[in-house]
Amino acid sequence: MKSTQRSKSKPRPRPDEGGRLKIGDDWNAIRIIALSQGNPLKAIAELVENSIDAHAKSVTITRGREHGEHYLAVKDDGDGVPRDAEGLPDFKYVATHICDSIKRHLKAEGNGAGLQGEFGIGLLSFWTVGETLTMSSTGADDRAYQMVMSKGEPRYTVGPRRALFFERGTELKVSPLLEGIRSLSGEKIQWYLASELRDRVRHSGVRVTVIDKLARKQYEVEPRQFEGRLLHQLPAVRSGFGDAYAELYLTEPADTSRVALTRSGTRVIEDLRTLSGLEHPPWTSRYLQGLIDVPFLNLTPGTRSGIVHDDRYAALMNALAPLESHLNAVIEAQQRAEEEQANRESLRAIQRAFREAMLALPREEYDWFAIHARSRQEGDGGGSRGGGTEGGRAMPRRMMRHSGSRSGPCLNLRNALSSSTQAPCTAWSSRRRRARSR
């Protein structure tokens, strides 16, 4: 009886029923998103990208220690936090519109050219860097306001900030840093940003400075320069979703040579050969450096260091085929040239080794020349004017000359060796033994 009542209270859904997906626990979803970024350097790069999207011309990253706690600050001179109707920084919108970025709406309206963010979760990546985020910006009244968010806490606070003077732009401060982040030096940050934001820094003209107060050093983020010979007239990479841009350099093979995949100037994949379907030459040859920028790819929102393998990715694979064929031909020609150069160098090294060996022999090692010459002269009555004879054959005059110095015979031997690298070492040794026995 109870089972019948239970079945009536919970009717089975009909096959034609459906609905819209919903998040059952909003805070748990925010927590998963905030912890999805596993690379703290990528999190720092996202904060810098927010400054670039805000039209900043100068960005300063400071690593230091204050009140016994390590901190990391990112300060820019950009537009600042958008203001609300009262002219105050709209921190409430920033904190309550996670996964609903303003930039995504601007892109949908066609006004987001040059903007990189689109997921509205970049600010949450501070969880992988430190415990507390303090975000400061000025309002229309030229006063500074700040928002404070803490790792693992669902609430945020907004209020005025005490300051001696107020500056345009936005400042973010993360402190205290996580235990594993404290050893992240300013030099490492500079090197990472130089590769990660190479084209974004170049195209925007922004000046990014890293100040490491702990090491007492300052670094300027210079876009990374590739090595090797720039390859011109490469086949176009075109697909139905748009075109890709390739900047590739031919260099000597090395483990450090790799081609990166970027999207709109921001690096997504450090090494192209790690992608599925690209584990083959030319990407695995280690002869190439550079990047391929593909603006139409879809990225995984959590880490933004992965690609969604959808129809856009398949279109890229097909579009890369002509470029791969061209690069393989260029690399094969380079390999043939390297082999020919190696053969020439080996030949010269062998010749040089024989010459040096002959020059190093003592003078008495050449006595057998004179012995043969005197024996033939005595047996033939002086022989012919052109030289002695041996077994009825004329002996060259140069083989008879022996002035008692090392230069004469050594020079003759060196001239003989220069015409051939196959020196008759065995015959040479046997003749010396016969000459000494006589």
C-alpha positions as CSV (number, residue, x, y, z in Angstrom):
1,M,0.0,0.0,0.0
2,K,2.8,2.4,0.9
3,S,4.6,1.6,-2.4
4,T,1.5,2.5,-4.3
5,Q,1.1,5.8,-2.6
6,R,4.8,6.6,-3.1
7,S,4.5,5.9,-6.8
8,K,1.5,8.2,-7.1
9,S,3.3,11.1,-5.2
10,K,6.2,10.9,-7.6
11,P,4.9,10.4,-11.1
12,R,7.4,9.3,-13.8
13,P,8.3,12.1,-16.3
14,R,6.8,11.8,-19.8
15,P,9.2,11.4,-22.8
16,D,8.0,14.7,-24.3
17,E,8.9,16.8,-21.2
18,G,11.9,19.1,-21.1
19,G,13.3,22.4,-19.7
20,R,16.2,24.7,-19.4
21,L,19.4,23.8,-17.5
22,K,19.9,25.6,-14.2
23,I,22.7,25.8,-11.7
24,G,21.5,24.1,-8.5
25,D,24.2,25.8,-6.3
26,D,25.5,29.1,-7.6
27,W,28.3,29.4,-5.1
28,N,29.6,26.0,-5.8
29,A,29.7,26.8,-9.5
30,I,31.6,30.1,-8.8
31,R,34.0,28.1,-6.7
32,I,34.7,25.6,-9.5
33,I,35.2,28.4,-12.0
34,A,37.6,30.3,-9.7
35,L,39.8,27.2,-9.1
36,S,39.8,26.1,-12.8
37,Q,42.8,28.3,-13.6
38,G,45.8,26.3,-12.7
39,N,48.5,28.6,-13.9
40,P,49.2,31.7,-11.7
41,L,51.1,33.3,-14.5
42,K,48.1,33.0,-16.8
43,A,46.0,34.6,-14.1
44,I,48.5,37.6,-14.0
45,A,48.4,37.8,-17.8
46,E,44.6,38.0,-17.7
47,L,44.7,40.9,-15.2
48,V,47.1,42.7,-17.6
49,E,44.8,42.0,-20.5
50,N,41.9,43.7,-18.6
51,S,44.1,46.8,-18.4
52,I,44.8,46.7,-22.1
53,D,41.1,46.3,-22.9
54,A,40.6,49.4,-20.7
55,H,42.8,51.3,-23.2
56,A,45.7,51.7,-20.8
57,K,49.0,53.0,-22.1
58,S,51.0,52.1,-19.0
59,V,50.7,49.0,-16.8
60,T,52.9,48.4,-13.7
61,I,53.2,45.1,-12.0
62,T,54.7,45.3,-8.5
63,R,55.9,42.3,-6.4
64,G,56.7,43.2,-2.8
65,R,56.1,42.7,0.9
66,E,54.0,44.9,3.2
67,H,53.3,44.3,6.9
68,G,55.1,41.0,6.7
69,E,52.9,39.7,3.8
70,H,53.8,39.2,0.2
71,Y,51.6,40.9,-2.4
72,L,51.2,41.4,-6.1
73,A,49.7,44.6,-7.5
74,V,48.7,45.5,-11.1
75,K,48.1,49.2,-11.7
76,D,47.1,50.9,-15.0
77,D,46.1,54.3,-16.4
78,G,43.2,53.1,-18.4
79,D,39.5,54.0,-18.3
80,G,38.9,52.5,-14.9
81,V,35.8,50.6,-13.7
82,P,32.6,51.6,-15.6
83,R,30.5,54.0,-13.5
84,D,26.9,53.7,-12.4
85,A,24.2,56.3,-12.7
86,E,25.6,58.1,-9.7
87,G,29.1,58.4,-11.2
88,L,30.6,55.8,-8.8
89,P,32.6,52.8,-9.9
90,D,30.0,50.0,-10.5
91,F,31.7,47.3,-8.5
92,K,28.3,45.7,-7.9
93,Y,27.9,44.9,-11.6
94,V,31.5,43.4,-11.6
95,A,30.8,41.2,-8.6
96,T,27.2,40.1,-9.5
97,H,27.7,39.4,-13.3
98,I,30.1,36.6,-13.3
99,C,30.0,34.7,-16.6
100,D,28.2,37.7,-18.1
101,S,31.0,40.0,-19.4
102,I,30.3,43.4,-20.7
103,K,32.9,42.7,-23.4
104,R,30.8,39.8,-24.7
105,H,27.8,42.1,-25.2
106,L,30.0,44.7,-26.9
107,K,31.3,42.0,-29.3
108,A,27.8,40.8,-30.0
109,E,26.9,44.4,-30.9
110,G,30.0,44.8,-33.1
111,N,31.7,47.3,-30.8
112,G,34.2,45.0,-29.2
113,A,37.1,45.1,-31.7
114,G,40.4,44.5,-30.0
115,L,38.8,43.2,-26.7
116,Q,40.0,39.9,-25.6
117,G,37.9,39.0,-22.5
118,E,34.5,37.4,-23.0
119,F,33.7,35.0,-20.2
120,G,33.5,37.4,-17.2
121,I,35.6,35.1,-14.9
122,G,39.1,36.6,-15.2
123,L,38.8,38.4,-11.9
124,L,38.1,35.2,-10.1
125,S,41.5,33.8,-11.1
126,F,43.0,35.6,-8.2
127,W,42.1,32.5,-6.1
128,T,45.1,30.8,-7.7
129,V,47.4,33.7,-6.7
130,G,46.5,34.9,-3.2
131,E,43.9,35.2,-0.5
132,T,42.3,38.6,-0.9
133,L,41.7,40.9,-3.9
134,T,41.4,44.7,-3.5
135,M,40.2,46.5,-6.6
136,S,40.4,50.3,-6.6
137,S,39.1,52.9,-9.0
138,T,38.0,56.6,-9.0
139,G,34.6,58.0,-9.4
140,A,33.2,61.1,-11.0
141,D,33.9,63.0,-7.8
142,D,37.6,62.3,-8.1
143,R,37.6,60.1,-5.0
144,A,38.9,56.6,-4.8
145,Y,36.7,53.6,-4.0
146,Q,37.5,49.9,-3.5
147,M,36.0,46.5,-3.6
148,V,37.3,43.7,-1.5
149,M,36.8,40.0,-2.3
150,S,38.3,37.0,-0.3
151,K,39.1,33.5,-1.5
152,G,36.5,31.0,-0.4
153,E,34.0,33.8,0.7
154,P,30.7,34.4,-1.2
155,R,30.4,38.0,-0.1
156,Y,32.2,41.3,-1.2
157,T,32.4,44.8,0.3
158,V,32.6,48.2,-1.3
159,G,33.6,51.4,0.3
160,P,35.8,54.6,0.0
161,R,39.5,54.2,0.0
162,R,41.9,56.4,1.9
163,A,44.6,57.9,-0.3
164,L,46.7,61.1,-0.4
165,F,45.9,61.7,-4.0
166,F,43.9,60.0,-6.7
167,E,45.0,58.8,-10.1
168,R,43.1,57.7,-13.2
169,G,42.8,54.0,-13.9
170,T,42.5,50.8,-11.9
171,E,44.6,49.1,-9.3
172,L,44.3,45.5,-8.2
173,K,46.2,44.1,-5.2
174,V,46.4,40.5,-4.2
175,S,47.7,39.6,-0.8
176,P,48.9,37.6,1.0
177,L,50.2,35.5,-1.8
178,L,49.9,31.7,-1.7
179,E,52.9,29.8,-0.4
180,G,53.8,28.5,-3.8
181,I,53.6,31.9,-5.5
182,R,56.0,33.7,-3.2
183,S,59.0,32.5,-5.2
184,L,57.5,33.8,-8.5
185,S,60.2,36.4,-9.4
186,G,59.7,39.5,-11.4
187,E,62.0,38.1,-14.1
188,K,59.7,35.1,-14.6
189,I,56.7,37.3,-14.9
190,Q,58.4,39.4,-17.4
191,W,59.5,36.5,-19.6
192,Y,56.0,34.9,-19.5
193,L,54.2,38.1,-20.5
194,A,56.8,38.8,-23.3
195,S,55.6,35.5,-24.9
196,E,52.0,35.3,-23.7
197,L,51.0,38.9,-24.7
198,R,53.5,39.4,-27.4
199,D,51.2,40.7,-30.1
200,R,48.8,42.4,-27.7
201,V,51.7,44.5,-26.4
202,R,53.0,45.2,-29.9
203,H,49.7,46.3,-31.4
204,S,48.4,48.3,-28.5
205,G,51.6,50.1,-27.8
206,V,51.2,49.6,-24.0
207,R,54.2,49.9,-21.8
208,V,54.3,47.0,-19.2
209,T,56.8,47.3,-16.4
210,V,57.5,44.7,-13.7
211,I,58.9,46.1,-10.4
212,D,60.4,43.4,-8.1
213,K,60.9,45.1,-4.8
214,L,62.1,41.9,-3.2
215,A,64.9,41.5,-5.7
216,R,65.3,45.3,-6.1
217,K,65.1,45.0,-9.9
218,Q,62.9,46.4,-12.6
219,Y,62.0,44.8,-16.0
220,E,60.4,46.1,-19.1
221,V,58.2,43.6,-20.9
222,E,59.6,43.5,-24.5
223,P,57.7,41.4,-27.0
224,R,59.6,38.2,-27.7
225,Q,61.8,38.3,-30.8
226,F,62.1,35.0,-32.7
227,E,65.4,33.7,-34.1
228,G,66.2,32.4,-37.6
229,R,65.2,33.5,-41.1
230,L,61.7,34.9,-41.6
231,L,59.9,32.9,-44.2
232,H,58.1,35.0,-46.8
233,Q,55.3,34.2,-49.3
234,L,53.8,31.5,-47.2
235,P,50.5,29.9,-48.4
236,A,47.5,31.5,-47.0
237,V,45.6,29.8,-44.1
238,R,41.9,30.3,-45.0
239,S,38.7,28.7,-43.8
240,G,35.0,29.3,-43.9
241,F,35.2,31.0,-40.4
242,G,38.0,33.4,-41.3
243,D,41.8,33.6,-42.0
244,A,44.7,32.8,-39.8
245,Y,48.0,34.6,-39.7
246,A,51.3,32.8,-39.7
247,E,54.7,34.3,-38.7
248,L,57.3,31.6,-39.0
249,Y,61.1,31.5,-38.9
250,L,63.5,28.8,-40.2
251,T,66.3,28.2,-37.7
252,E,68.7,25.5,-36.7
253,P,67.1,22.5,-35.1
254,A,66.8,22.8,-31.3
255,D,64.5,21.6,-28.5
256,T,63.6,25.2,-27.7
257,S,62.3,25.8,-31.2
258,R,58.5,25.6,-31.3
259,V,55.5,27.3,-33.0
260,A,52.8,28.8,-30.7
261,L,49.1,29.1,-31.3
262,T,47.6,32.4,-30.5
263,R,44.2,34.0,-30.7
264,S,43.9,37.7,-31.4
265,G,47.5,38.2,-30.1
266,T,47.2,36.2,-26.9
267,R,49.0,32.9,-26.7
268,V,46.8,29.9,-26.1
269,I,49.1,26.9,-26.9
270,E,52.8,27.2,-26.3
271,D,53.7,24.3,-28.7
272,L,51.6,23.5,-31.7
273,R,52.6,19.9,-31.9
274,T,50.8,19.1,-28.6
275,L,47.5,19.6,-30.3
276,S,45.6,16.6,-31.6
277,G,46.1,16.1,-35.3
278,L,49.3,18.2,-35.4
279,E,51.8,15.6,-34.0
280,H,53.7,15.4,-37.3
281,P,56.2,17.4,-39.4
282,P,56.8,20.3,-39.9
283,W,55.6,21.1,-36.3
284,T,57.7,18.3,-34.8
285,S,60.8,19.0,-36.8
286,R,62.2,21.7,-34.4
287,Y,63.3,23.7,-37.4
288,L,60.6,26.4,-36.9
289,Q,59.9,29.2,-34.5
290,G,57.0,31.6,-34.5
291,L,53.3,31.6,-34.2
292,I,50.0,31.0,-35.9
293,D,47.2,33.4,-34.9
294,V,43.7,32.0,-35.3
295,P,41.0,34.5,-34.2
296,F,38.0,32.3,-34.9
297,L,38.8,29.4,-32.5
298,N,36.7,28.7,-29.4
299,L,38.6,28.5,-26.2
300,T,37.8,26.5,-23.1
301,P,36.4,29.1,-20.6
302,G,38.0,27.8,-17.5
303,T,41.7,27.9,-18.3
304,R,41.7,29.7,-21.6
305,S,44.8,27.6,-22.4
306,G,42.8,25.0,-24.4
307,I,40.8,24.8,-27.6
308,V,37.3,23.4,-28.2
309,H,37.7,20.7,-30.8
310,D,34.6,21.7,-32.8
311,D,33.9,22.5,-36.4
312,R,36.1,25.6,-36.2
313,Y,39.1,23.5,-35.1
314,A,38.4,21.0,-37.9
315,A,38.4,23.9,-40.4
316,L,41.8,25.0,-39.1
317,M,43.2,21.5,-39.6
318,N,42.1,21.5,-43.2
319,A,43.3,25.0,-43.8
320,L,46.8,24.2,-42.5
321,A,47.5,21.4,-45.2
322,P,49.0,23.7,-47.9
323,L,51.1,25.5,-45.4
324,E,52.4,22.2,-44.0
325,S,53.4,20.9,-47.5
326,H,55.3,24.1,-48.2
327,L,57.1,24.1,-44.9
328,N,58.1,20.4,-45.3
329,A,59.7,21.2,-48.6
330,V,61.6,24.1,-47.1
331,I,62.9,22.0,-44.2
332,E,64.0,19.2,-46.6
333,A,66.0,21.7,-48.6
334,Q,67.6,23.0,-45.4
335,Q,68.5,19.4,-44.3
336,R,70.2,18.7,-47.7
337,A,72.2,21.8,-47.4
338,E,73.3,20.9,-43.9
339,E,74.4,17.4,-45.1
340,E,76.5,18.8,-47.9
341,Q,78.1,21.4,-45.6
342,A,78.9,18.6,-43.1
343,N,80.5,16.5,-45.8
344,R,82.7,19.4,-46.9
345,E,83.7,20.1,-43.3
346,S,84.6,16.5,-42.7
347,L,86.7,16.3,-45.8
348,R,88.6,19.5,-44.8
349,A,89.1,18.1,-41.3
350,I,90.6,14.8,-42.6
351,Q,93.0,16.7,-44.9
352,R,94.0,19.0,-42.1
353,A,94.7,16.1,-39.8
354,F,97.0,14.3,-42.2
355,R,98.9,17.5,-43.0
356,E,99.4,18.2,-39.3
357,A,100.5,14.6,-38.7
358,M,103.1,14.8,-41.5
359,L,104.5,18.1,-40.2
360,A,104.8,16.6,-36.7
361,L,107.1,13.7,-37.8
362,P,110.8,14.1,-37.0
363,R,113.4,14.6,-39.7
364,E,114.9,11.1,-39.6
365,E,111.5,9.6,-40.6
366,Y,112.2,10.9,-44.1
367,D,115.7,9.2,-44.5
368,W,114.3,6.5,-46.7
369,F,113.9,9.1,-49.5
370,A,117.6,9.7,-49.6
371,I,118.4,6.0,-49.3
372,H,116.3,5.1,-52.3
373,A,117.7,8.0,-54.2
374,R,121.4,7.1,-53.5
375,S,120.9,3.4,-54.3
376,R,119.3,4.1,-57.6
377,Q,121.9,6.6,-58.5
378,E,124.7,4.2,-57.7
379,G,123.0,1.3,-59.6
380,D,122.1,3.3,-62.7
381,G,125.2,5.5,-62.8
382,G,123.4,8.6,-61.8
383,G,120.1,7.7,-63.5
384,S,118.4,10.1,-65.8
385,R,118.3,13.8,-65.4
386,G,114.6,13.7,-64.6
387,G,115.1,11.5,-61.6
388,G,116.1,8.0,-60.3
389,T,114.6,4.7,-61.3
390,E,113.1,1.9,-59.3
391,G,112.2,-1.4,-60.9
392,G,112.6,0.3,-64.4
393,R,110.3,3.2,-63.5
394,A,111.4,6.8,-63.3
395,M,111.3,8.3,-59.9
396,P,110.0,11.9,-59.7
397,R,112.6,14.6,-59.0
398,R,110.6,15.9,-56.0
399,M,111.0,12.5,-54.3
400,M,114.8,12.8,-54.6
401,R,115.2,16.2,-53.0
402,H,116.2,16.1,-49.4
403,S,118.1,19.1,-48.1
404,G,118.4,17.9,-44.5
405,S,115.6,20.2,-43.3
406,R,112.0,19.2,-42.5
407,S,110.4,21.7,-44.8
408,G,111.4,20.0,-48.1
409,P,109.9,16.6,-47.7
410,C,107.0,17.8,-45.5
411,L,106.0,20.2,-48.2
412,N,106.1,17.5,-50.8
413,L,104.0,15.2,-48.6
414,R,101.5,17.9,-47.9
415,N,101.1,18.6,-51.6
416,A,100.6,14.9,-52.3
417,L,98.0,14.6,-49.5
418,S,96.1,17.6,-50.7
419,S,95.1,15.8,-53.9
420,S,93.7,12.8,-52.0
421,T,92.5,12.0,-48.5
422,Q,93.2,8.2,-48.9
423,A,96.7,8.1,-47.5
424,P,98.4,4.7,-47.9
425,C,99.3,4.3,-44.3
426,T,100.1,0.6,-44.5
427,A,102.4,1.0,-47.5
428,W,104.1,3.9,-45.8
429,S,104.9,1.9,-42.7
430,S,106.2,-1.1,-44.6
431,R,108.5,1.0,-46.7
432,R,109.9,2.6,-43.6
433,R,110.6,-0.8,-42.1
434,R,112.3,-2.0,-45.3
435,A,114.4,1.2,-45.5
436,R,115.6,0.8,-41.9
437,S,116.5,-2.9,-42.3
438,R,118.8,-1.9,-45.2
